[in-house]
């Protein structure tokens, strides 16, 4: 149990740090010709959708890819620090309820963004429209998602819905 208690704080710091890097670093690089390439970050993709008139799609992507991962990490951190346990003992268990009911559902969908980017890369390569290459932002986002899932499992009550 000693190693577990030592690694949890490191993971609690690493997950949000990697999420932040995943949001601002380029996710993928598309090269259509020798002189034309794009390397958008997740935030740039959301802004591009918004500015292009796709407000609903931009809001959905921002909610699923940015807001929900932050809520999940805040909830896991609060649970790890015992904040929700204290609230439950005091009679205000909304935080613990969120952790026990909502976080398991978020965990099931946390790798969906990484999967979608992988599908886009495969589609771009197989159709011949462009060459596509993963960039550090995708790896940081994926690592953050996996670490937050691991943290959820390490918290002891990762049973959630199956």
HELIX and SHEET records of a PDB file:
HELIX    1   1 UNK A    2  UNK A   24  1                                  23    
HELIX    2   2 UNK A   42  UNK A   51  1                                  10    
HELIX    3   3 UNK A   55  UNK A   62  1                                   8    
HELIX    4   4 UNK A   63  UNK A   67  3                                   5    
HELIX    5   5 UNK A   68  UNK A   80  1                                  13    
HELIX    6   6 UNK A   83  UNK A   89  1                                   7    
HELIX    7   7 UNK A   94  UNK A  101  1                                   8    
HELIX    8   8 UNK A  103  UNK A  109  1                                   7    
HELIX    9   9 UNK A  112  UNK A  127  1                                  16    
HELIX   10  10 UNK A  136  UNK A  154  1                                  19    
SHEET    1   A 3 UNK A  36  UNK A  38  0                                        
SHEET    2   A 3 UNK A  28  UNK A  33 -1                                        
SHEET    3   A 3 UNK A 131  UNK A 134 -1                                        
END                                                                             
